[in-house]
């Protein structure tokens, strides 16, 4: 089992809206696990990289009990950009590829990010 302190990372998913009237076609969901100050920096780098963005919606921001100050934040945005290159990922978060990863399970984050975190994310990541 991993120590939660070693689990600082970003997970994301992107879905494309095929509606012809959609101005910003790509719906991004991000999940960041880190210290609060670093979460804010990472959020700003993500927004800059995917600019222009719209409809920022914070889904959750919680402190993780017994983690010595780690928090998680989940948010969604819309952008015209539908992918992140390896170099862009490295500019946002200079870690190995396992800590900045596409995660299709974020589809199920929905309206209950705390349940997603406790029941899907933590058990899955701790097994990795």
DOTI-476088 format. One line per field, with one value per residue: residue in three letters; residue number from 1; x, y, z of N, C-alpha, C, O in turn. Coordinates in Angstrom, 1 decimal, decimal comma, always signed. Layout:
residues N
resn = (ALA:...) $
resi = (NUM:...) $
n.x = (X:...) $
n.y = (Y:...) $
n.z = (Z:...) $
ca.x = (X:...) $
ca.y = (Y:...) $
ca.z = (Z:...) $
c.x = (X:...) $
c.y = (Y:...) $
c.z = (Z:...) $
o.x = (X:...) $
o.y = (Y:...) $
o.z = (Z:...) $
This chain:
residues 128
resn = (UNK:UNK:UNK:UNK:UNK:UNK:UNK:UNK:UNK:UNK:UNK:UNK:UNK:UNK:UNK:UNK:UNK:UNK:UNK:UNK:UNK:UNK:UNK:UNK:UNK:UNK:UNK:UNK:UNK:UNK:UNK:UNK:UNK:UNK:UNK:UNK:UNK:UNK:UNK:UNK:UNK:UNK:UNK:UNK:UNK:UNK:UNK:UNK:UNK:UNK:UNK:UNK:UNK:UNK:UNK:UNK:UNK:UNK:UNK:UNK:UNK:UNK:UNK:UNK:UNK:UNK:UNK:UNK:UNK:UNK:UNK:UNK:UNK:UNK:UNK:UNK:UNK:UNK:UNK:UNK:UNK:UNK:UNK:UNK:UNK:UNK:UNK:UNK:UNK:UNK:UNK:UNK:UNK:UNK:UNK:UNK:UNK:UNK:UNK:UNK:UNK:UNK:UNK:UNK:UNK:UNK:UNK:UNK:UNK:UNK:UNK:UNK:UNK:UNK:UNK:UNK:UNK:UNK:UNK:UNK:UNK:UNK:UNK:UNK:UNK:UNK:UNK:UNK) $
resi = (1:2:3:4:5:6:7:8:9:10:11:12:13:14:15:16:17:18:19:20:21:22:23:24:25:26:27:28:29:30:31:32:33:34:35:36:37:38:39:40:41:42:43:44:45:46:47:48:49:50:51:52:53:54:55:56:57:58:59:60:61:62:63:64:65:66:67:68:69:70:71:72:73:74:75:76:77:78:79:80:81:82:83:84:85:86:87:88:89:90:91:92:93:94:95:96:97:98:99:100:101:102:103:104:105:106:107:108:109:110:111:112:113:114:115:116:117:118:119:120:121:122:123:124:125:126:127:128) $
n.x = (+0,8:+0,6:+1,9:-0,1:+1,1:+2,9:+1,3:+0,8:-0,7:-2,1:-5,1:-7,0:-9,8:-11,2:-14,0:-15,6:-17,9:-20,1:-22,0:-23,0:-23,4:-21,8:-19,6:-17,2:-15,9:-14,8:-15,0:-13,5:-12,4:-10,8:-8,8:-7,0:-4,5:-2,8:-0,8:-2,6:-1,6:+0,0:-2,0:-3,5:-1,6:-1,2:-3,8:-3,9:-1,9:-3,0:-5,4:-4,2:-2,8:-4,9:-6,3:-8,4:-10,7:-13,8:-16,7:-15,9:-16,1:-16,1:-16,0:-15,3:-13,4:-11,4:-9,9:-7,7:-8,2:-5,8:-3,4:-1,4:-1,8:-2,5:-4,7:-7,6:-8,8:-11,4:-12,4:-14,2:-13,9:-14,5:-13,1:-11,6:-9,5:-8,6:-6,8:-3,7:-0,3:+2,7:+4,8:+3,3:+2,0:+4,3:+5,0:+2,9:+3,0:+5,7:+6,5:+6,7:+5,1:+3,1:+2,0:+0,6:-2,1:-4,3:-7,5:-10,2:-12,1:-12,9:-15,2:-17,3:-17,3:-19,2:-21,8:-20,9:-18,1:-16,7:-17,5:-16,7:-13,9:-13,3:-14,4:-13,6:-11,3:-9,2:-9,1:-8,3:-5,9:-4,3:-3,8:-2,3) $
n.y = (-1,2:+2,2:+5,2:+8,0:+10,5:+10,2:+10,2:+12,5:+14,0:+14,5:+13,7:+13,3:+13,7:+13,9:+14,8:+15,0:+17,2:+16,8:+18,4:+20,7:+23,3:+23,9:+25,9:+25,8:+22,8:+20,7:+19,0:+19,0:+17,2:+17,5:+16,2:+16,9:+16,0:+17,2:+19,6:+22,5:+25,0:+24,2:+23,0:+25,2:+26,5:+24,5:+24,4:+26,9:+26,7:+24,7:+26,0:+28,1:+26,6:+25,3:+27,4:+29,3:+29,1:+28,1:+28,2:+27,2:+24,9:+24,1:+21,1:+19,8:+20,4:+19,3:+18,6:+15,9:+13,5:+12,7:+13,0:+14,8:+17,4:+17,2:+17,8:+17,5:+18,5:+18,8:+19,6:+21,0:+22,1:+23,9:+23,8:+24,7:+23,1:+19,7:+17,9:+17,1:+17,7:+15,7:+17,5:+19,7:+18,6:+18,2:+20,9:+21,8:+20,0:+18,8:+15,9:+12,3:+10,3:+8,7:+10,2:+12,2:+11,7:+10,3:+9,4:+7,5:+6,8:+9,1:+9,9:+9,0:+10,8:+12,8:+14,3:+13,7:+13,9:+13,3:+10,7:+9,4:+9,8:+8,4:+5,8:+4,9:+6,1:+6,1:+3,3:+2,1:+3,4:+2,9:+0,3:+0,2) $
n.z = (+0,0:-0,8:+0,6:+1,3:+1,0:-1,0:-3,2:-4,7:-7,4:-10,7:-12,3:-15,2:-17,5:-20,7:-22,7:-25,8:-27,2:-29,7:-30,9:-33,3:-32,7:-30,5:-28,9:-27,3:-27,5:-25,9:-23,0:-20,0:-17,2:-14,1:-11,6:-8,8:-6,5:-3,9:-2,0:-0,7:-1,7:-3,9:-5,4:-6,3:-7,9:-9,9:-11,0:-12,2:-14,1:-15,7:-16,7:-18,1:-20,1:-21,5:-22,5:-24,7:-21,9:-20,4:-18,3:-15,7:-13,2:-9,9:-8,4:-6,0:-3,1:-0,8:+2,4:+3,1:+5,5:+8,1:+6,5:+6,7:+5,6:+2,9:+0,2:-1,9:-5,1:-7,3:-10,6:-13,4:-16,8:-19,9:-23,1:-26,3:-27,0:-27,3:-26,3:-24,5:-25,0:-24,5:-23,7:-22,9:-20,6:-19,0:-18,6:-17,0:-14,8:-13,5:-13,4:-13,4:-15,9:-14,7:-12,7:-13,9:-15,4:-17,9:-17,0:-17,4:-15,5:-14,3:-15,5:-13,9:-11,7:-11,4:-9,5:-7,0:-5,8:-3,5:-2,8:-5,1:-4,8:-2,3:-2,8:-5,4:-6,4:-4,3:-3,4:-5,9:-6,7:-4,5:-4,9:-7,2) $
ca.x = (+0,0:+1,3:+1,7:-0,8:+2,0:+3,5:+0,3:+0,5:-0,8:-3,2:-5,8:-8,0:-10,5:-11,8:-15,0:-15,9:-19,2:-20,2:-23,0:-22,4:-23,5:-20,9:-18,5:-16,1:-16,3:-14,2:-15,3:-12,4:-12,5:-9,5:-8,7:-5,6:-4,2:-1,5:-1,0:-3,4:-0,8:+0,4:-3,2:-3,8:-0,6:-1,5:-5,0:-3,6:-1,2:-4,0:-6,2:-3,4:-2,5:-6,1:-7,0:-9,4:-11,5:-15,0:-17,6:-15,1:-17,0:-15,4:-16,8:-15,0:-12,1:-11,5:-8,7:-7,7:-7,8:-4,5:-2,5:-0,4:-2,1:-2,9:-6,1:-7,9:-9,7:-12,0:-13,1:-14,5:-13,9:-14,7:-12,0:-11,5:-8,4:-9,1:-5,7:-2,5:+0,9:+3,6:+5,5:+2,4:+1,9:+5,5:+5,0:+2,0:+3,4:+7,0:+6,6:+6,6:+3,7:+2,1:+1,4:-0,3:-2,6:-5,7:-8,3:-11,6:-13,0:-13,4:-16,6:-18,2:-17,2:-20,5:-22,2:-20,5:-16,7:-16,2:-17,8:-15,8:-12,6:-13,2:-14,8:-13,0:-9,9:-8,3:-8,8:-7,6:-4,6:-3,5:-3,5:-1,3) $
ca.y = (+0,0:+3,5:+6,3:+9,1:+11,6:+9,8:+10,1:+13,8:+13,8:+15,0:+12,8:+14,1:+13,1:+14,9:+14,3:+15,9:+17,5:+16,8:+19,3:+21,7:+24,7:+24,0:+26,9:+25,1:+21,5:+19,7:+19,1:+18,5:+17,0:+17,3:+15,8:+17,1:+15,6:+17,8:+20,6:+23,5:+26,0:+23,6:+22,8:+26,5:+26,7:+23,6:+24,8:+28,1:+26,2:+24,0:+27,0:+28,8:+25,7:+25,0:+28,7:+29,9:+28,1:+28,7:+27,3:+26,6:+24,5:+23,4:+20,0:+19,5:+20,8:+18,8:+18,1:+14,4:+13,3:+11,9:+13,1:+15,9:+18,6:+17,0:+18,1:+17,2:+19,4:+18,3:+20,7:+20,8:+23,3:+23,7:+24,3:+24,2:+22,2:+18,4:+17,0:+17,7:+17,0:+15,4:+18,7:+20,5:+18,0:+18,5:+22,3:+21,9:+19,3:+18,2:+14,6:+11,2:+10,2:+8,0:+11,2:+13,1:+10,6:+10,2:+8,5:+7,5:+6,6:+10,4:+10,0:+8,7:+11,7:+13,4:+15,2:+13,2:+13,7:+12,7:+9,3:+8,9:+9,7:+7,3:+4,4:+4,5:+6,6:+5,6:+1,8:+1,8:+4,0:+2,3:-1,1:+0,3) $
ca.z = (+0,0:-0,9:+1,5:+0,6:+0,7:-2,3:-4,3:-5,3:-8,9:-11,5:-13,2:-16,0:-18,6:-21,7:-23,5:-26,9:-27,6:-31,2:-31,3:-34,2:-32,1:-29,4:-29,1:-26,7:-27,7:-25,1:-21,5:-19,2:-15,7:-13,5:-10,1:-8,3:-5,2:-3,5:-1,0:-1,2:-2,4:-5,1:-6,2:-7,0:-9,0:-11,0:-11,6:-13,0:-15,3:-16,6:-17,3:-19,1:-21,2:-22,3:-22,8:-23,8:-21,2:-19,9:-17,4:-14,7:-12,1:-8,9:-7,9:-4,6:-2,5:+0,6:+3,0:+3,3:+6,9:+8,4:+5,3:+6,9:+4,9:+1,5:-0,2:-3,3:-5,8:-8,6:-11,3:-14,8:-17,6:-21,3:-23,9:-27,7:-27,1:-26,9:-25,9:-24,0:-25,5:-23,4:-23,3:-22,1:-19,3:-18,3:-18,2:-15,9:-13,6:-13,8:-12,7:-14,4:-16,6:-13,9:-11,8:-14,7:-16,2:-18,4:-16,2:-17,8:-14,4:-13,9:-16,0:-12,8:-10,6:-11,3:-8,4:-5,7:-5,9:-2,2:-2,9:-6,1:-4,2:-1,3:-3,2:-6,6:-6,6:-3,3:-3,6:-7,2:-6,7:-3,5:-5,4:-8,3) $
c.x = (+0,9:+1,0:+1,0:+0,1:+2,7:+2,5:-0,1:+0,4:-2,0:-3,8:-6,8:-8,7:-11,1:-12,8:-15,3:-17,4:-19,3:-21,3:-22,4:-22,5:-22,5:-19,8:-17,2:-16,5:-15,8:-14,4:-14,3:-12,8:-11,1:-9,7:-7,2:-5,5:-2,8:-1,8:-1,8:-2,7:-0,5:-0,9:-3,6:-2,9:-0,9:-2,8:-4,7:-2,9:-2,1:-4,8:-5,5:-3,1:-3,7:-6,8:-7,3:-10,3:-12,8:-15,7:-16,8:-16,1:-16,2:-16,4:-16,6:-13,6:-12,2:-10,1:-8,8:-7,3:-6,5:-3,5:-1,4:-0,6:-2,4:-4,4:-6,3:-8,8:-10,1:-12,7:-13,3:-14,4:-14,2:-13,6:-12,2:-10,4:-8,8:-8,0:-4,6:-1,3:+1,7:+4,3:+4,6:+2,1:+3,1:+5,6:+4,0:+2,5:+4,6:+7,3:+6,6:+5,2:+2,7:+1,4:+0,6:-0,9:-4,0:-6,4:-9,7:-12,6:-13,5:-14,8:-17,6:-18,1:-18,5:-20,7:-21,6:-19,0:-16,1:-16,4:-16,9:-14,4:-12,4:-13,4:-14,1:-11,6:-8,9:-8,0:-8,0:-6,2:-3,7:-3,1:-2,4:+0,1) $
c.y = (+1,3:+4,4:+7,4:+10,3:+11,4:+9,9:+11,5:+13,6:+14,5:+13,9:+13,7:+13,2:+14,2:+14,2:+15,4:+16,0:+17,6:+17,7:+20,4:+23,1:+24,9:+24,9:+26,2:+23,6:+20,4:+20,0:+18,3:+18,3:+16,8:+17,0:+16,0:+16,7:+16,2:+18,7:+21,7:+24,6:+25,5:+23,4:+24,1:+26,8:+25,8:+23,9:+26,0:+27,7:+25,5:+25,0:+27,7:+27,9:+25,4:+26,2:+28,7:+28,8:+28,9:+27,7:+26,6:+26,2:+23,6:+22,3:+19,7:+20,1:+20,4:+18,5:+16,6:+14,2:+12,4:+11,9:+14,1:+17,0:+18,4:+17,3:+17,5:+18,2:+18,7:+19,4:+20,3:+22,2:+22,9:+24,4:+23,9:+23,2:+20,8:+17,4:+17,8:+16,9:+16,6:+16,6:+19,6:+20,0:+18,3:+20,0:+22,5:+21,2:+18,4:+16,9:+13,5:+11,0:+9,4:+9,0:+12,2:+12,2:+10,7:+9,1:+8,5:+7,3:+8,0:+10,7:+9,9:+9,7:+12,4:+14,4:+14,8:+12,9:+13,0:+11,2:+8,7:+8,7:+8,5:+5,9:+3,9:+4,8:+5,9:+4,1:+1,5:+2,2:+3,2:+0,9:-1,0:+0,1) $
c.z = (+0,0:+0,2:+0,7:+0,3:-0,6:-3,5:-4,9:-6,8:-9,4:-12,3:-13,9:-17,0:-19,4:-22,5:-24,6:-27,2:-29,1:-31,7:-32,1:-33,6:-30,9:-29,7:-28,6:-26,6:-26,7:-23,6:-20,8:-17,8:-15,2:-12,0:-9,7:-6,8:-4,8:-2,3:-1,5:-2,1:-3,8:-6,0:-7,0:-8,1:-10,2:-11,7:-12,6:-14,3:-16,3:-17,4:-18,4:-20,4:-22,1:-22,7:-24,3:-23,2:-20,7:-19,0:-16,4:-13,6:-11,1:-8,4:-6,5:-4,3:-1,1:+1,1:+3,3:+4,8:+7,1:+7,2:+5,5:+5,9:+3,4:+1,3:-1,6:-3,8:-7,1:-9,3:-12,7:-15,5:-19,0:-22,0:-25,4:-27,9:-26,5:-26,5:-25,2:-24,5:-24,2:-22,8:-22,5:-20,7:-18,4:-17,8:-17,0:-14,7:-13,9:-13,0:-13,8:-14,8:-15,7:-12,9:-12,6:-15,7:-16,6:-17,6:-16,6:-16,7:-13,9:-14,5:-14,8:-11,6:-10,3:-10,2:-7,0:-5,7:-4,6:-2,3:-3,9:-5,5:-3,3:-1,9:-4,5:-6,7:-5,6:-3,4:-4,8:-7,2:-5,7:-4,0:-6,5:-7,8) $
o.x = (+1,9:-0,1:+1,4:-0,2:+3,1:+2,9:-1,1:+1,4:-2,8:-3,1:-7,4:-8,3:-11,4:-12,6:-15,3:-18,1:-18,7:-21,5:-21,4:-21,7:-22,5:-19,1:-16,2:-17,3:-16,5:-14,1:-14,1:-13,4:-10,4:-10,6:-6,3:-6,3:-1,8:-2,9:-1,7:-3,3:-0,6:-0,8:-3,9:-3,3:-0,9:-2,8:-5,2:-3,1:-2,0:-5,0:-6,0:-3,2:-3,5:-7,9:-6,5:-10,6:-12,8:-15,4:-17,0:-16,9:-15,7:-17,5:-17,5:-12,8:-12,9:-9,1:-9,9:-6,2:-6,3:-2,8:-0,7:+0,4:-2,5:-5,2:-5,4:-9,6:-9,3:-13,4:-12,6:-14,7:-14,2:-13,2:-12,8:-10,5:-9,4:-8,3:-4,5:-1,3:+1,5:+4,4:+5,0:+2,1:+2,9:+6,1:+4,3:+2,4:+4,5:+8,1:+6,5:+4,2:+1,5:+0,4:+0,0:-0,3:-4,9:-5,9:-10,5:-13,7:-14,5:-15,5:-18,7:-18,7:-18,8:-19,9:-21,9:-18,6:-15,1:-15,5:-16,3:-13,7:-11,4:-12,8:-14,0:-10,7:-8,0:-6,9:-7,2:-5,3:-2,5:-2,1:-1,7:+1,0) $
o.y = (+1,3:+4,4:+7,8:+10,9:+12,4:+9,7:+11,6:+13,0:+15,1:+13,1:+14,6:+12,0:+15,3:+13,0:+16,6:+15,0:+18,5:+17,7:+21,1:+23,9:+26,0:+24,7:+26,2:+23,2:+19,4:+21,0:+17,1:+19,2:+15,9:+17,4:+15,3:+17,1:+15,8:+18,7:+22,0:+24,9:+26,2:+23,5:+24,0:+27,2:+26,2:+23,9:+25,9:+28,2:+25,6:+24,8:+28,0:+28,3:+25,3:+26,1:+28,2:+27,9:+30,1:+26,5:+25,4:+27,1:+22,6:+22,7:+19,3:+20,2:+20,9:+18,1:+16,1:+14,5:+11,5:+10,9:+14,4:+17,5:+19,4:+17,0:+17,2:+18,7:+18,1:+20,2:+19,4:+23,2:+21,7:+25,5:+22,9:+22,4:+20,7:+16,3:+19,1:+15,7:+17,1:+16,7:+20,2:+20,7:+18,6:+20,2:+23,4:+21,8:+17,4:+16,9:+13,8:+11,5:+9,6:+8,7:+13,1:+11,9:+11,3:+8,0:+9,4:+7,5:+8,0:+11,6:+10,5:+9,4:+12,7:+15,3:+15,5:+11,7:+12,3:+10,5:+7,6:+7,7:+7,8:+5,0:+2,7:+4,0:+5,3:+3,7:+0,6:+1,5:+3,0:+0,3:-2,0:+0,2) $
o.z = (+0,8:+0,8:-0,4:-0,7:-1,3:-4,6:-5,6:-7,5:-8,7:-13,0:-13,4:-17,3:-19,0:-23,0:-24,3:-27,3:-29,7:-33,0:-31,7:-34,0:-30,4:-30,7:-29,2:-25,8:-26,5:-23,1:-20,9:-17,2:-15,7:-11,4:-10,3:-6,0:-5,4:-1,7:-2,7:-3,1:-4,8:-7,2:-8,1:-9,2:-11,3:-12,9:-13,7:-15,4:-17,5:-18,6:-19,5:-21,5:-23,3:-23,3:-25,1:-23,8:-20,6:-19,0:-16,2:-13,1:-11,5:-7,9:-5,8:-5,2:-0,3:+0,3:+3,6:+5,2:+6,2:+7,1:+4,6:+5,4:+2,7:+2,2:-2,3:-3,1:-7,8:-8,6:-13,3:-14,9:-19,4:-21,6:-25,7:-28,8:-25,4:-26,3:-25,4:-24,4:-23,1:-21,6:-21,5:-19,7:-17,3:-16,7:-16,2:-13,6:-14,6:-12,1:-15,0:-14,2:-16,0:-12,3:-11,9:-16,8:-15,9:-17,5:-16,2:-16,8:-13,2:-14,0:-14,9:-10,6:-9,2:-10,0:-6,1:-5,6:-4,7:-1,8:-3,7:-5,7:-3,4:-1,5:-4,7:-6,9:-6,0:-3,4:-4,8:-7,6:-5,9:-3,5:-6,7:-8,7) $
